Every structure is written in C-alpha cells, then in structure tokens.
Amino acid sequence: MSDNLSKLTSCGHCNNISHMRIIGSVNDTEVYEDPDYGPMGEGGTIYSVLECPACKRVNVVSYGWHDGIESDDEINYEILFPQENNFPIGLPDNIASTLRAADKIKTIDVNAYAILLRRLLELVCLDRKANGATLALMLKDLADNNEIPEKLVKVASGLKDFGNIGAHAGIGELSEKEIPIVRALTSAILEYIYSAPHLATLAENKLKAIKMKGKKP
C-alpha cells in the first residue's frame, strides 16, 4: 500500500473495487514498553478517509496496525461509513447473497444488474414455494395464496420487465437512471415478504420476554 493509496477495496456507495486515494488519516497508536527492556513496538488502530475514484464519494475505514505488518494482506478494513442501512433484513442467505452480488455490479453493467434482480425474484418465488411454469404465473400464485398483495404483483412484474430488457439486446438498453427504480422495486418486494414479518417476530419475542420478566417475583 503506497503512502497515498489504500489497499484494494470496494466503495460502499457505488461498489467500485479499486485502490482509493487516502485524503486523511488519524492514528490511534501507542508504543508498547517492557519494564525491563524498554520499547517493544508500536501498534493500535488507524482511521482513514478514502475517496473513491469512480464516484468521488468518501468512505471511512479503520484497521488494526502494528509495526510488524509487512504487506496489505495483513490489513483488514472495517467499513465505518457508509453503513449498509438500506439492505432489507430477514432475507434467506441465498437471496441476500444474490442481492449483494447484484449491488456490486450495478454501476458496472446495469443490464446485468437487472438480470440478477430478475433471478432474485425467481429465488423468492421458489423460496415461497410458488407454482407456475413461468415467473409471471409464479407471481400470480403468490398473490392467489395471499403471500403478496395484488398491487405488489404489478411491482414484481415491473422488475421482471426490467430484467427482460437487460437480458435481450433487441428490446432496449437500460441506463444508470433506471438503477434507483429497479432497486426500489426490489426493496418493496423483499421488505413486504421478509423484512416486515421478521420485524414482527422480533417485536413479538421482545414483548414476550418483557412480560416473562414482569411475572418473576
């Protein structure tokens, strides 16, 4: 790692993977001393502000450091900013990993991004055991079984259509302007099917714990 460039890392805003310019650092380190032998080395935590070369936005990271570190491979960044606060909670592992994979390529290839989100929609249908030979029929089956409201089927169909455009060059071409729309459609579906029930379960369990605690003498 050079004096003014970070190790290879992913931007928390646009997911571009690159070396970033270090525009500021704070070192919270100290020299460790042995009572008999004196100074034995220096170590602690370093906080750095990194500028993404792609989107020009800043990331804040921290990492443990000591003077025995010899290469970037020994450094592990913890992302302090931005936080992943817009990621739906309560997702099954395969659906969460597909969404993260899609997010990583959204600024690299919007069409591939839309295709991955269409695949994610199919995974949701399979997870909810929807019946149907096509994605459209599986979505209808989810609505018929009250897994999702009818209005959300239209949202899901919109996401499916974006995926179709991404998959077929003859239909058209998606641009970065469509990214927020596609992501919002995805979040609406995932939050209804997974996040809301997950939060309801958490709240129910918390209330039960409070009531049990109140019953104890």
C-alpha positions as CSV (number, residue, x, y, z in Angstrom):
1,M,0.0,0.0,0.0
2,S,1.6,3.3,-1.0
3,D,1.5,6.4,1.2
4,N,-1.5,8.0,-0.6
5,L,-3.4,4.9,-1.8
6,S,-5.5,2.4,0.1
7,K,-5.4,-1.3,-0.4
8,L,-7.8,-2.7,-3.0
9,T,-11.3,-2.2,-1.5
10,S,-14.9,-1.9,-2.5
11,C,-16.7,1.5,-2.4
12,G,-19.7,1.5,0.0
13,H,-21.5,3.9,-2.3
14,C,-21.1,2.6,-5.8
15,N,-19.4,-0.8,-5.2
16,N,-16.4,0.0,-7.5
17,I,-13.4,-2.1,-6.5
18,S,-10.1,-0.2,-6.7
19,H,-7.3,1.5,-4.8
20,M,-8.6,4.7,-3.3
21,R,-6.9,8.0,-2.5
22,I,-6.3,8.5,1.2
23,I,-7.4,12.0,1.9
24,G,-6.9,11.9,5.6
25,S,-5.9,9.6,8.5
26,V,-5.9,9.6,12.3
27,N,-3.6,7.2,14.1
28,D,-4.6,5.9,17.5
29,T,-1.4,4.1,18.2
30,E,0.9,3.7,21.1
31,V,4.4,2.4,21.9
32,Y,4.4,-0.8,24.0
33,E,7.1,-0.9,26.6
34,D,8.6,-3.7,28.6
35,P,9.6,-2.7,32.2
36,D,13.0,-4.4,31.7
37,Y,13.8,-4.0,28.0
38,G,12.1,-0.7,27.1
39,P,10.1,0.0,23.9
40,M,9.0,-3.3,22.2
41,G,7.0,-1.9,19.3
42,E,4.1,0.3,18.2
43,G,0.5,-0.6,17.4
44,G,-3.1,0.4,17.6
45,T,-5.9,1.5,15.2
46,I,-5.7,3.7,12.2
47,Y,-8.8,5.5,10.8
48,S,-8.7,6.6,7.2
49,V,-10.9,8.7,4.9
50,L,-10.8,7.3,1.3
51,E,-12.0,8.9,-1.9
52,C,-13.5,6.5,-4.5
53,P,-12.0,7.3,-7.9
54,A,-15.3,6.3,-9.6
55,C,-18.0,8.2,-7.8
56,K,-15.7,10.7,-5.9
57,R,-17.6,10.0,-2.6
58,V,-15.8,9.2,0.7
59,N,-15.5,6.0,2.7
60,V,-14.3,5.9,6.2
61,V,-12.4,2.8,7.3
62,S,-10.5,1.6,10.3
63,Y,-7.9,-1.2,10.7
64,G,-5.6,-2.6,13.3
65,W,-1.9,-1.8,12.7
66,H,1.4,-2.7,14.3
67,D,5.0,-2.0,13.1
68,G,5.4,-5.7,12.3
69,I,3.0,-5.5,9.3
70,E,4.8,-6.2,6.1
71,S,2.1,-6.3,3.4
72,D,-1.5,-5.3,2.6
73,D,-2.6,-8.9,3.0
74,E,-2.2,-8.4,6.8
75,I,-4.6,-5.4,6.9
76,N,-8.4,-5.9,7.1
77,Y,-10.6,-2.8,6.7
78,E,-13.7,-2.3,8.8
79,I,-16.1,0.0,6.9
80,L,-17.3,2.7,9.3
81,F,-19.1,4.8,6.6
82,P,-21.3,4.4,4.7
83,Q,-23.3,1.9,6.8
84,E,-25.4,-0.7,5.0
85,N,-28.6,0.8,6.2
86,N,-30.8,0.3,3.1
87,F,-30.3,-3.5,3.0
88,P,-33.5,-5.4,3.7
89,I,-33.4,-7.5,6.9
90,G,-34.6,-11.0,7.4
91,L,-33.6,-12.4,4.0
92,P,-32.7,-16.0,3.4
93,D,-29.0,-16.4,2.8
94,N,-29.2,-17.2,-0.9
95,I,-31.5,-14.2,-1.6
96,A,-29.3,-11.9,0.4
97,S,-26.1,-13.1,-1.4
98,T,-27.8,-12.6,-4.8
99,L,-28.8,-9.0,-3.8
100,R,-25.3,-8.2,-2.7
101,A,-23.9,-9.7,-5.9
102,A,-26.3,-7.5,-7.9
103,D,-25.4,-4.4,-6.0
104,K,-21.7,-4.9,-6.7
105,I,-22.2,-4.7,-10.4
106,K,-25.0,-2.1,-10.7
107,T,-22.6,0.7,-11.8
108,I,-20.6,-1.6,-14.0
109,D,-23.3,-3.1,-16.1
110,V,-26.9,-2.0,-15.5
111,N,-28.3,-4.7,-17.7
112,A,-26.5,-7.5,-15.8
113,Y,-27.8,-5.8,-12.6
114,A,-31.4,-6.1,-13.8
115,I,-30.9,-9.7,-14.9
116,L,-29.6,-10.6,-11.4
117,L,-32.6,-9.0,-9.8
118,R,-34.9,-10.9,-12.0
119,R,-33.1,-14.1,-10.9
120,L,-33.6,-12.9,-7.3
121,L,-37.3,-12.6,-8.0
122,E,-37.3,-16.2,-9.2
123,L,-35.5,-17.3,-6.0
124,V,-38.2,-15.5,-3.9
125,C,-40.9,-17.4,-5.7
126,L,-39.1,-20.7,-5.2
127,D,-38.5,-19.9,-1.5
128,R,-42.2,-19.2,-1.1
129,K,-43.0,-22.5,-3.0
130,A,-44.9,-20.7,-5.7
131,N,-46.4,-22.8,-8.5
132,G,-46.2,-22.0,-12.2
133,A,-44.3,-22.7,-15.4
134,T,-43.2,-19.0,-15.8
135,L,-42.2,-16.2,-13.5
136,A,-45.5,-14.4,-14.2
137,L,-47.5,-17.4,-13.2
138,M,-45.5,-17.9,-10.0
139,L,-46.1,-14.3,-9.1
140,K,-49.8,-14.7,-9.7
141,D,-49.7,-17.9,-7.5
142,L,-48.1,-15.9,-4.7
143,A,-50.9,-13.3,-4.9
144,D,-53.6,-16.1,-5.0
145,N,-52.2,-17.5,-1.8
146,N,-52.0,-14.1,-0.1
147,E,-48.2,-14.2,0.0
148,I,-48.2,-10.8,-1.6
149,P,-51.0,-8.3,-2.4
150,E,-52.2,-7.9,-5.9
151,K,-50.6,-4.5,-6.2
152,L,-47.2,-5.9,-5.3
153,V,-47.6,-8.4,-8.2
154,K,-47.6,-5.3,-10.5
155,V,-44.4,-4.1,-8.8
156,A,-42.8,-7.6,-9.3
157,S,-43.9,-7.6,-12.9
158,G,-42.2,-4.3,-13.4
159,L,-39.0,-5.7,-12.0
160,K,-39.4,-8.8,-14.3
161,D,-39.8,-6.5,-17.3
162,F,-36.6,-4.6,-16.5
163,G,-34.8,-7.9,-16.3
164,N,-36.2,-8.9,-19.7
165,I,-34.8,-5.7,-21.2
166,G,-31.4,-6.4,-19.6
167,A,-31.4,-9.9,-21.0
168,H,-32.4,-9.1,-24.6
169,A,-30.4,-6.6,-26.6
170,G,-33.2,-6.2,-29.2
171,I,-35.7,-4.9,-26.7
172,G,-33.6,-1.9,-25.5
173,E,-30.9,-0.7,-23.2
174,L,-31.0,0.2,-19.5
175,S,-29.0,3.1,-18.1
176,E,-27.9,4.2,-14.7
177,K,-31.0,6.3,-14.4
178,E,-33.0,3.1,-14.0
179,I,-30.9,1.8,-11.1
180,P,-32.9,3.6,-8.3
181,I,-36.2,2.5,-9.8
182,V,-35.1,-1.1,-10.1
183,R,-33.6,-1.1,-6.6
184,A,-36.8,0.5,-5.1
185,L,-39.0,-2.2,-6.8
186,T,-36.7,-4.9,-5.4
187,S,-36.8,-3.4,-1.9
188,A,-40.6,-3.1,-1.9
189,I,-41.0,-6.8,-2.6
190,L,-38.3,-8.0,-0.2
191,E,-39.5,-5.8,2.7
192,Y,-43.1,-7.0,2.4
193,I,-42.3,-10.7,2.1
194,Y,-39.3,-10.9,4.5
195,S,-38.5,-7.8,6.5
196,A,-41.9,-6.9,7.8
197,P,-42.6,-10.5,9.1
198,H,-39.1,-10.6,10.5
199,L,-39.6,-7.3,12.4
200,A,-43.0,-8.5,13.7
201,T,-41.4,-11.7,15.0
202,L,-38.6,-9.7,16.8
203,A,-41.2,-7.4,18.3
204,E,-43.4,-10.3,19.5
205,N,-40.4,-12.1,21.0
206,K,-39.3,-8.9,22.8
207,L,-42.8,-8.4,24.2
208,K,-42.9,-12.0,25.5
209,A,-39.5,-11.5,27.2
210,I,-40.7,-8.3,28.8
211,K,-43.9,-10.0,30.1
212,M,-42.0,-13.0,31.4
213,K,-39.6,-10.7,33.2
214,G,-42.5,-8.9,34.7
215,K,-44.0,-12.1,36.1
216,K,-40.8,-13.0,38.0
217,P,-41.1,-12.3,41.8
